[in-house]
Every structure is written in structure tokens, then in C-alpha cells.
């Protein structure tokens, strides 16, 4: 964890400065500087761990709030709730369900949004991720799962329907490899496939 903190501290400092700047940005920079968006999302399957555990693809719901800072820079805080089944590879290629887990990835991102003509607005972002994970059902219910902290990145596009309403498509990735523990002893580390494709609607205000 200390290594992750040292590696991400410069990004954290930059993001903090960006958010502080956002709170003091002049109102005239944009008539509607805030955007709230909500979406449905899907993830992919993870790789199998050395101990044979694998998290399957998950579905979920997400939401985010964005503040436009200048014509091309913005800051966004988003989160989602995602449920996944976890299986373990048994002999002869059989997969045995170990139950399900719930995760809530939270991302703070600095975004670049090129100024283009028309109602299509692409963007890219990079920032920090914090993901609490906990067991819900099955054999995993007797284990503990550690939260993760790392890097997040995204690309996406807003498509205007009107001055205040838009359609959003977003591809987000973050680092998430939580440890599964029993009585403080690591059982395995699973990799959550965090490539998340989402689509939804947003509102500017």
C-alpha cells in the first residue's frame, strides 16, 4: 500500500489543485458548468488467479458529477455499484461458484475536453481510484476482502440532445486487485476486470 501511495501522491496533489480551482472558476466560463450523469454499465471477465479464482463479468449502475473549469479542462467524481460472481477452476476444467462480491469503484479524474464544433464532445481523463469490495453470498461470505487504491483512466463522448441534456458513452479503467483473506491470512488475490463500458444520460446545470 505504501508503494501505491508514493506512486499516486503527485497525481493526488494535481487533482486536489484542479478541484480547488474548479470551486473558484468564474461563472462566465460556461452557462452550465456542472453536469450530472447516470448510466448503466458492463464489465468483462477477469483473469484467473494463481489459486484458480476468477471474477466473472458484472453489470451495474453508475453516476457522476463534473465541473467545467476552462474551455477544455474539467474535473469529475464518479462512482458505480457492480455485482460479480466469483468462480474457482476445479480439475477437468469445471468452474465452481464461490458466491458473489459487490464493489463500489470511486474515481476522481482530471479531464481534457477538446473544443469541437457541433454537439459531439469527446474527452479523456486520468486520476485516482478507491474501490471498497465486500462478499455477499456463498463461500466468500466467510472471508474478508480488502479495498483497493490506484490509478483510473477514461475516454468518452457526450452527444448533445439540447442545451441541458446529453447522451453519454464512457469507457473507464482502474487498477483493482483485492486480497481475499480469512482470519487475516491471504487466501488469494483476484484481478477485477475493470474495463467498464457505460451508456446513459446527463444533465447540465
Wavefront OBJ file of the C-alpha trace (Angstrom):
o trace
v 0.000 0.000 0.000
v 2.867 2.434 0.807
v 4.259 1.948 -2.708
v 0.879 2.757 -4.253
v 0.584 5.891 -2.110
v 4.055 7.141 -3.117
v 3.312 6.471 -6.802
v -0.034 8.244 -6.797
v 0.740 11.201 -4.496
v 1.799 13.579 -7.339
v -1.437 12.823 -9.178
v -3.413 13.325 -5.963
v -1.805 16.743 -5.450
v -2.558 17.788 -9.032
v -6.162 16.642 -8.752
v -6.610 18.489 -5.467
v -5.371 21.706 -7.082
v -7.709 21.111 -10.001
v -10.745 20.679 -7.764
v -9.845 23.763 -5.713
v -9.550 25.757 -8.917
v -12.936 24.461 -10.023
v -14.684 25.820 -6.938
v -13.442 29.303 -7.729
v -13.861 29.273 -11.501
v -15.747 32.291 -12.867
v -19.373 31.640 -13.696
v -18.995 33.220 -17.108
v -16.696 30.380 -18.273
v -19.814 28.394 -19.113
v -23.532 28.984 -18.805
v -23.970 25.453 -17.420
v -20.626 24.456 -15.794
v -21.978 21.423 -13.900
v -23.040 18.094 -15.393
v -24.708 15.193 -13.624
v -24.845 11.872 -15.459
v -26.260 8.454 -14.684
v -25.646 5.266 -16.640
v -25.904 1.505 -16.942
v -22.621 -0.371 -17.323
v -20.991 -3.732 -18.020
v -17.514 -5.113 -17.265
v -15.508 -8.018 -18.665
v -14.281 -11.280 -17.066
v -11.077 -11.187 -15.041
v -8.010 -13.383 -15.485
v -7.763 -16.471 -13.303
v -5.573 -16.047 -10.197
v -2.738 -18.440 -9.307
v -5.106 -20.123 -6.851
v -7.774 -20.582 -9.531
v -10.190 -17.784 -8.590
v -11.837 -15.687 -11.297
v -14.380 -12.826 -11.178
v -16.938 -13.001 -13.983
v -18.324 -10.028 -15.881
v -20.651 -7.766 -13.947
v -23.481 -5.346 -14.525
v -24.162 -2.213 -12.548
v -25.335 1.360 -12.301
v -23.172 4.460 -12.186
v -23.387 8.193 -11.568
v -21.006 11.112 -11.843
v -20.733 14.863 -11.269
v -18.482 17.004 -13.454
v -17.387 20.635 -13.152
v -16.140 22.530 -16.199
v -13.093 24.609 -15.253
v -11.992 26.174 -18.541
v -12.937 25.632 -22.145
v -11.034 22.330 -22.328
v -10.402 21.239 -18.707
v -12.843 19.737 -16.227
v -12.890 17.628 -13.051
v -15.197 14.670 -12.428
v -16.120 12.498 -9.458
v -17.944 9.296 -10.354
v -18.896 6.002 -8.747
v -20.720 2.790 -9.595
v -22.087 -0.276 -7.875
v -21.187 -3.590 -9.542
v -22.074 -7.159 -8.580
v -19.955 -10.095 -9.846
v -19.945 -13.851 -9.424
v -16.620 -15.403 -8.394
v -15.732 -18.932 -9.531
v -12.780 -21.261 -8.947
v -11.319 -23.612 -11.556
v -11.711 -27.219 -10.481
v -9.969 -30.267 -12.037
v -11.171 -31.253 -15.528
v -11.955 -27.638 -16.363
v -15.069 -27.362 -14.182
v -15.868 -23.959 -12.662
v -17.321 -23.968 -9.153
v -19.165 -20.881 -7.887
v -17.743 -19.334 -4.717
v -20.502 -16.762 -4.380
v -20.679 -13.105 -5.357
v -18.980 -9.848 -4.450
v -20.076 -6.231 -4.593
v -17.729 -3.369 -5.453
v -18.154 0.406 -5.484
v -15.381 1.927 -7.619
v -14.994 5.663 -6.918
v -12.904 7.795 -9.281
v -11.642 11.382 -9.111
v -10.465 12.444 -12.570
v -8.957 15.423 -14.368
v -10.317 15.619 -17.909
v -9.306 17.193 -21.207
v -12.251 18.035 -23.431
v -11.240 19.354 -26.904
v -13.350 22.204 -28.167
v -15.048 20.963 -31.338
v -17.839 22.410 -33.420
v -21.236 20.756 -33.239
v -22.895 18.761 -30.499
v -20.316 15.951 -30.106
v -17.830 16.391 -27.231
v -15.087 13.731 -26.778
v -12.950 13.679 -23.648
v -10.161 11.792 -21.872
v -9.352 11.695 -18.174
v -6.833 10.373 -15.658
v -6.931 10.298 -11.883
v -7.293 8.208 -8.727
v -9.492 5.256 -7.816
v -10.670 3.834 -4.492
v -12.723 0.615 -4.568
v -14.314 -0.979 -1.499
v -15.171 -4.652 -2.134
v -17.162 -6.980 0.077
v -18.508 -10.519 -0.060
v -22.245 -11.060 -0.489
v -23.105 -14.754 -0.834
v -21.707 -18.290 -0.956
v -18.372 -19.495 0.408
v -16.960 -15.962 0.138
v -19.327 -14.855 2.887
v -16.888 -16.245 5.476
v -13.926 -14.264 4.030
v -12.847 -10.627 4.154
v -11.941 -8.640 1.038
v -9.552 -5.699 1.242
v -10.316 -2.412 -0.562
v -8.023 -1.242 -3.367
v -6.438 2.117 -4.212
v -4.790 3.036 -7.516
v -4.953 4.773 -10.888
v -8.006 5.408 -13.084
v -8.289 6.421 -16.746
v -11.207 7.047 -19.079
v -12.249 8.080 -22.579
v -15.751 9.002 -23.605
v -18.065 11.254 -25.546
v -21.049 13.483 -24.792
v -23.660 13.935 -27.507
v -25.950 16.938 -27.051
v -29.699 16.425 -27.249
v -30.317 20.006 -26.150
v -28.505 22.753 -24.226
v -29.171 20.968 -20.944
v -29.489 17.275 -21.841
v -26.917 14.893 -23.339
v -26.267 11.229 -24.072
v -23.001 9.875 -22.678
v -20.850 6.852 -23.626
v -17.814 6.171 -21.440
v -15.002 3.579 -21.229
v -13.327 3.527 -17.805
v -10.421 1.506 -16.387
v -8.808 1.363 -12.957
v -6.425 -0.862 -11.022
v -8.292 -3.287 -8.734
v -6.659 -6.434 -7.342
v -8.235 -7.041 -3.927
v -6.901 -9.622 -1.481
v -9.336 -12.233 -0.169
v -8.442 -13.004 3.435
v -9.517 -15.472 6.123
v -8.698 -14.501 9.725
v -6.114 -12.022 8.454
v -4.356 -14.555 6.193
v -4.396 -14.005 2.423
v -6.245 -16.764 0.551
v -5.824 -15.301 -2.931
v -5.606 -12.042 -4.858
v -8.210 -11.658 -7.580
v -7.980 -9.283 -10.507
v -11.236 -7.491 -11.233
v -11.583 -6.709 -14.936
v -12.298 -3.016 -14.545
v -12.694 -2.130 -18.219
v -16.203 -0.746 -17.867
v -18.392 0.339 -20.767
v -21.268 2.573 -19.760
v -24.035 4.457 -21.538
v -26.527 6.861 -20.076
v -27.947 10.340 -19.946
v -26.641 13.579 -18.451
v -28.000 16.947 -17.381
v -26.146 20.265 -17.441
v -26.941 22.959 -14.913
l 1 2 3 4 5 6 7 8 9 10 11 12 13 14 15 16 17 18 19 20 21 22 23 24 25 26 27 28 29 30 31 32 33 34 35 36 37 38 39 40 41 42 43 44 45 46 47 48 49 50 51 52 53 54 55 56 57 58 59 60 61 62 63 64 65 66 67 68 69 70 71 72 73 74 75 76 77 78 79 80 81 82 83 84 85 86 87 88 89 90 91 92 93 94 95 96 97 98 99 100 101 102 103 104 105 106 107 108 109 110 111 112 113 114 115 116 117 118 119 120 121 122 123 124 125 126 127 128 129 130 131 132 133 134 135 136 137 138 139 140 141 142 143 144 145 146 147 148 149 150 151 152 153 154 155 156 157 158 159 160 161 162 163 164 165 166 167 168 169 170 171 172 173 174 175 176 177 178 179 180 181 182 183 184 185 186 187 188 189 190 191 192 193 194 195 196 197 198 199 200 201 202 203 204 205
